[in-house]
Amino acid sequence: MAARGRVCSIANALAVIGERWSLLVLREILLGERRFDGIARNTGASRDILAARLRTLVEAGVLEKRRYEEHPPRYEYLPTQAGRALHPILLNLMEWGDRYVTDGPAPTVWRHSCGAEFHPATVCAHCGGPVTEEEMQVVRVGPVH
């Protein structure tokens, strides 16, 4: 009998977006590239893999597929509310990659509307305080397997 894992929202999220190509597709769409050929060019994904990942993200409700040309039928991909909610997660992943993995200067720099170079920071939605290990405690509300 296989061991059952914990009930885990991270595992559930990774089942939808945890594959490398899915994250790169989301990066491109959130950067404004909406069409198949542009996404393929910018990610380096094969057409078969890209088509499968786009289909999975549409079925999971992360992207919406919208026709932009009738003959031949062509589609663009737009983030849904669930897809747009991934933007800060991707920004944090990029920040981590810039700091701990990528050699040299960051390949992409974001600017905030205030004019400063943007660096994400996770804060408590209630008090605005920083989120650190020391400031957090785990409270289990569901079953642990």
Backbone bond lengths (Angstrom), bond angles and torsions (degrees), N, CA, C in turn:
res aa  C-N    CA-C-N  psi(-1)  N-CA   C-N-CA  omega(-1)  CA-C   N-CA-C  phi
1 M - - - 1.453 - - 1.524 109.01 -
2 A 1.327 116.98 132.33 1.460 121.10 179.13 1.520 109.63 -75.30
3 A 1.318 115.21 143.49 1.462 120.24 178.20 1.518 109.18 -71.01
4 R 1.304 116.18 139.09 1.462 120.80 177.25 1.508 108.84 -88.12
5 G 1.302 115.52 138.75 1.464 120.48 178.50 1.511 111.33 -83.99
6 R 1.292 114.99 178.74 1.461 121.87 176.92 1.528 110.26 -71.08
7 V 1.306 115.61 154.71 1.450 120.04 166.87 1.522 104.46 -71.59
8 C 1.326 117.36 119.72 1.464 119.41 -169.15 1.524 110.89 -145.97
9 S 1.315 116.42 121.31 1.460 121.05 178.49 1.520 111.54 -67.00
10 I 1.331 118.41 -30.27 1.462 120.76 177.42 1.525 109.32 -65.33
11 A 1.323 117.20 -46.57 1.467 120.84 178.02 1.525 110.45 -60.82
12 N 1.319 117.55 -40.93 1.466 121.15 178.85 1.526 110.88 -63.82
13 A 1.336 117.24 -42.16 1.460 121.27 178.83 1.525 110.68 -65.42
14 L 1.331 116.72 -42.18 1.460 120.06 -179.62 1.522 112.18 -65.35
15 A 1.324 117.01 -27.48 1.468 120.18 176.51 1.531 110.54 -63.70
16 V 1.326 117.51 -25.45 1.460 121.84 179.98 1.529 111.56 -95.48
17 I 1.328 118.38 -46.95 1.472 120.94 -171.08 1.524 114.18 -120.54
18 G 1.327 118.22 5.76 1.454 120.42 -170.96 1.510 116.54 -79.52
19 E 1.284 118.82 -3.96 1.452 121.05 179.62 1.526 108.83 -85.95
20 R 1.328 116.68 140.13 1.463 122.38 -174.42 1.525 113.19 -48.79
21 W 1.313 117.17 -49.83 1.462 119.85 -175.57 1.525 111.31 -65.55
22 S 1.324 117.02 -32.89 1.466 119.56 178.26 1.519 110.75 -62.39
23 L 1.316 116.99 -43.77 1.466 120.22 179.29 1.524 111.90 -66.21
24 L 1.324 117.26 -37.78 1.463 119.88 178.17 1.528 111.30 -69.86
25 V 1.328 117.48 -35.91 1.466 121.26 174.42 1.530 109.10 -61.63
26 L 1.318 117.05 -46.92 1.468 120.59 178.98 1.523 111.50 -62.03
27 R 1.332 116.80 -39.21 1.470 120.10 176.46 1.515 109.66 -56.02
28 E 1.337 116.71 -50.24 1.460 120.35 -177.15 1.520 112.00 -63.26
29 I 1.304 116.94 -43.08 1.465 120.26 -178.58 1.520 110.39 -66.28
30 L 1.327 117.37 -40.75 1.460 119.51 179.14 1.530 112.11 -72.83
31 L 1.339 117.41 -19.60 1.470 121.23 172.87 1.530 112.00 -84.38
32 G 1.337 116.71 -4.96 1.457 120.50 174.88 1.515 116.01 109.96
33 E 1.322 118.73 -5.06 1.477 120.68 177.66 1.519 107.59 -83.00
34 R 1.323 117.89 119.30 1.459 121.17 -172.68 1.532 113.95 -113.96
35 R 1.325 117.02 -11.76 1.464 119.75 -172.49 1.514 112.08 -106.46
36 F 1.344 114.51 149.10 1.455 122.94 -172.91 1.534 112.68 -51.87
37 D 1.335 117.03 -51.35 1.468 119.60 -175.76 1.528 111.73 -62.29
38 G 1.320 117.48 -40.50 1.466 120.63 178.33 1.520 111.93 -66.90
39 I 1.324 116.30 -40.83 1.470 120.09 178.28 1.525 109.53 -64.17
40 A 1.334 116.66 -43.34 1.469 120.69 178.62 1.519 110.52 -61.35
41 R 1.309 117.64 -46.24 1.467 122.14 -179.49 1.528 111.39 -60.86
42 N 1.317 116.98 -44.39 1.467 120.82 -173.81 1.526 114.04 -80.57
43 T 1.318 117.50 -21.11 1.468 119.44 178.92 1.521 112.47 -98.29
44 G 1.334 117.19 -27.65 1.460 120.60 -174.58 1.522 112.99 81.47
45 A 1.322 117.09 6.09 1.473 120.89 179.14 1.522 109.76 -70.93
46 S 1.329 115.98 144.46 1.456 119.60 173.98 1.529 108.29 -66.64
47 R 1.318 115.84 158.02 1.471 120.10 -178.05 1.528 111.18 -61.17
48 D 1.335 117.51 -39.58 1.469 120.81 179.86 1.525 111.26 -64.60
49 I 1.322 116.64 -46.79 1.470 120.61 -179.89 1.521 109.99 -64.42
50 L 1.330 116.76 -44.49 1.457 120.08 -179.64 1.522 111.30 -61.49
51 A 1.328 117.44 -44.87 1.470 120.58 179.15 1.527 110.35 -60.04
52 A 1.326 117.37 -41.37 1.472 120.93 179.64 1.522 110.94 -65.69
53 R 1.331 117.85 -42.88 1.470 120.46 -178.61 1.528 110.82 -67.77
54 L 1.318 116.74 -41.10 1.463 119.17 177.76 1.520 110.64 -62.57
55 R 1.319 116.90 -42.82 1.467 121.26 178.26 1.530 110.47 -59.89
56 T 1.331 117.15 -44.77 1.466 121.57 179.33 1.530 111.16 -62.18
57 L 1.329 116.89 -43.72 1.472 120.51 -178.60 1.524 111.58 -68.75
58 V 1.334 117.39 -33.36 1.469 120.55 175.59 1.527 109.35 -69.13
59 E 1.331 117.32 -46.56 1.470 121.03 -179.58 1.528 111.72 -62.41
60 A 1.326 117.46 -31.75 1.469 121.71 -179.86 1.530 112.08 -82.18
61 G 1.337 117.64 -4.89 1.461 120.27 178.43 1.520 113.91 81.65
62 V 1.331 117.56 17.26 1.469 121.68 179.41 1.527 110.37 -88.53
63 L 1.337 115.85 -33.50 1.461 122.05 178.52 1.521 109.71 -125.69
64 E 1.317 114.40 156.98 1.462 122.39 173.37 1.526 107.32 -116.68
65 K 1.322 117.13 133.85 1.461 122.97 178.48 1.523 107.51 -96.99
66 R 1.338 116.70 123.89 1.463 120.70 -177.09 1.528 109.66 -129.73
67 R 1.330 115.88 129.85 1.466 121.05 178.90 1.524 108.87 -71.95
68 Y 1.351 115.46 132.28 1.465 119.42 175.65 1.528 112.21 -117.65
69 E 1.340 116.87 -7.98 1.460 120.84 177.41 1.521 108.69 -144.99
70 E 1.325 116.29 137.03 1.465 121.32 -177.31 1.527 112.81 -83.21
71 H 1.352 117.25 -49.21 1.475 121.33 -174.27 1.514 109.91 -127.06
72 P 1.314 119.46 109.72 1.462 126.09 -9.66 1.533 109.96 -72.13
73 P 1.326 117.47 158.77 1.463 118.92 -179.84 1.533 110.78 -64.85
74 R 1.322 115.17 125.68 1.467 121.48 177.91 1.517 108.55 -132.92
75 Y 1.340 113.48 148.92 1.458 119.34 -172.93 1.522 111.13 -127.97
76 E 1.313 113.90 154.53 1.459 120.98 169.47 1.514 107.40 -120.76
77 Y 1.312 115.82 161.84 1.460 121.91 -176.07 1.519 108.56 -120.41
78 L 1.315 115.08 127.18 1.461 121.90 -177.48 1.521 109.05 -120.49
79 P 1.325 117.04 143.51 1.459 118.34 177.41 1.529 110.80 -71.95
80 T 1.309 116.32 138.15 1.465 122.10 172.45 1.532 106.89 -82.57
81 Q 1.305 116.63 -175.16 1.466 120.07 175.03 1.529 109.77 -57.76
82 A 1.341 116.89 -42.38 1.462 120.77 178.48 1.526 110.85 -63.78
83 G 1.330 117.43 -38.00 1.462 121.05 177.93 1.512 112.19 -67.88
84 R 1.330 117.39 -42.65 1.472 120.68 178.38 1.526 111.35 -64.92
85 A 1.331 116.71 -30.46 1.469 120.29 178.61 1.532 111.77 -66.92
86 L 1.340 117.29 -16.80 1.466 121.12 177.35 1.523 112.77 -80.89
87 H 1.328 118.33 -11.88 1.469 121.04 -177.65 1.528 112.53 -55.53
88 P 1.333 120.14 -51.02 1.467 118.26 179.42 1.532 112.99 -64.53
89 I 1.313 117.17 -29.37 1.468 120.43 177.83 1.521 109.79 -67.15
90 L 1.334 116.57 -44.29 1.456 120.25 177.84 1.528 111.19 -65.67
91 L 1.331 117.85 -37.31 1.462 120.18 176.42 1.525 111.08 -62.86
92 N 1.323 116.94 -40.98 1.463 120.04 177.56 1.526 111.42 -67.51
93 L 1.322 117.78 -38.81 1.462 121.40 177.34 1.528 110.10 -63.95
94 M 1.331 116.81 -41.32 1.461 121.28 177.19 1.524 110.53 -62.83
95 E 1.316 116.76 -44.13 1.475 121.15 179.22 1.530 110.17 -60.07
96 W 1.321 116.76 -43.77 1.467 121.02 178.21 1.524 110.18 -62.09
97 G 1.335 116.99 -45.13 1.458 121.28 178.57 1.518 112.47 -62.11
98 D 1.341 116.79 -41.49 1.469 121.04 177.39 1.529 110.64 -61.06
99 R 1.317 116.47 -41.40 1.461 121.17 -174.06 1.526 112.99 -79.56
100 Y 1.316 117.94 -40.85 1.462 119.88 -168.74 1.529 115.47 -113.19
101 V 1.325 118.70 -12.07 1.459 119.52 -173.18 1.528 113.00 -124.74
102 T 1.317 118.20 -43.77 1.461 122.13 -173.58 1.520 110.65 -81.19
103 D 1.336 116.00 127.63 1.464 120.77 175.32 1.519 109.31 -80.08
104 G 1.309 116.26 142.76 1.457 121.06 177.30 1.514 111.98 81.73
105 P 1.326 115.11 -167.00 1.473 118.78 -177.54 1.526 111.76 -69.39
106 A 1.303 115.16 155.87 1.467 121.31 179.00 1.521 109.66 -59.72
107 P 1.341 117.80 134.44 1.465 120.16 -179.60 1.528 113.63 -72.30
108 T 1.312 117.41 -21.88 1.468 122.01 178.76 1.518 107.92 -133.49
109 V 1.310 116.28 133.38 1.460 121.43 178.26 1.524 107.38 -121.65
110 W 1.309 115.82 133.84 1.463 121.77 176.31 1.524 108.25 -104.72
111 R 1.315 116.32 144.95 1.459 121.93 173.51 1.523 108.09 -115.19
112 H 1.309 115.33 136.92 1.460 121.41 176.12 1.527 108.18 -81.24
113 S 1.320 117.52 163.46 1.472 121.36 179.95 1.525 112.17 -62.50
114 C 1.343 117.63 -18.83 1.473 120.46 177.18 1.523 111.44 -76.95
115 G 1.360 117.29 -9.82 1.455 121.77 179.38 1.514 114.30 101.43
116 A 1.319 117.59 -15.15 1.465 121.03 -178.90 1.516 110.79 -80.48
117 E 1.341 115.70 153.42 1.463 120.13 172.25 1.519 107.20 -62.96
118 F 1.331 116.06 133.11 1.464 120.50 -174.17 1.518 111.73 -87.48
119 H 1.314 115.34 132.64 1.462 123.41 171.71 1.525 106.61 -133.94
120 P 1.340 117.72 120.40 1.464 119.92 -175.80 1.524 111.87 -69.22
121 A 1.314 114.22 148.01 1.461 121.74 175.04 1.519 107.17 -139.59
122 T 1.316 116.77 131.29 1.457 120.58 178.90 1.521 108.32 -90.69
123 V 1.326 115.31 127.34 1.461 121.00 179.88 1.521 109.37 -129.27
124 C 1.306 115.59 160.40 1.460 121.48 176.37 1.532 109.22 -68.23
125 A 1.321 116.71 128.46 1.462 120.81 179.77 1.527 111.67 -65.73
126 H 1.317 117.68 -24.36 1.457 120.94 -178.20 1.532 111.99 -81.77
127 C 1.348 117.11 -53.19 1.471 119.63 -173.14 1.526 114.01 -108.62
128 G 1.339 117.80 -11.83 1.455 120.34 -179.24 1.519 114.01 81.07
129 G 1.335 117.01 3.78 1.464 121.00 179.99 1.509 112.37 -73.89
130 P 1.337 116.51 157.16 1.460 119.94 -179.73 1.525 112.02 -66.15
131 V 1.321 114.95 152.44 1.450 120.62 177.86 1.527 107.55 -102.97
132 T 1.321 115.61 110.50 1.458 122.37 176.06 1.523 107.26 -131.63
133 E 1.327 116.53 165.18 1.468 119.63 177.32 1.520 110.88 -56.30
134 E 1.321 116.26 -40.06 1.457 120.96 -177.31 1.521 112.83 -66.40
135 E 1.316 117.73 -26.17 1.464 122.53 -177.04 1.525 113.34 -90.52
136 M 1.335 117.15 -2.63 1.459 120.80 -172.96 1.513 111.31 -115.93
137 Q 1.322 115.54 152.79 1.455 121.56 169.52 1.510 109.05 -140.85
138 V 1.314 117.18 144.30 1.450 122.85 -178.71 1.523 109.74 -84.96
139 V 1.323 115.91 132.34 1.458 121.32 174.27 1.529 105.66 -125.35
140 R 1.308 116.99 111.88 1.463 121.57 -179.41 1.524 109.51 -79.24
141 V 1.331 116.05 127.79 1.457 119.43 178.87 1.524 112.45 -115.83
142 G 1.331 116.48 -8.24 1.459 120.16 -179.53 1.517 110.07 -126.90
143 P 1.308 115.63 179.23 1.463 119.75 -179.01 1.531 110.92 -69.15
144 V 1.295 116.36 145.35 1.451 123.32 174.82 1.515 107.20 -109.61
145 H 1.314 117.32 126.24 1.470 121.16 -179.54 1.488 110.17 -100.45
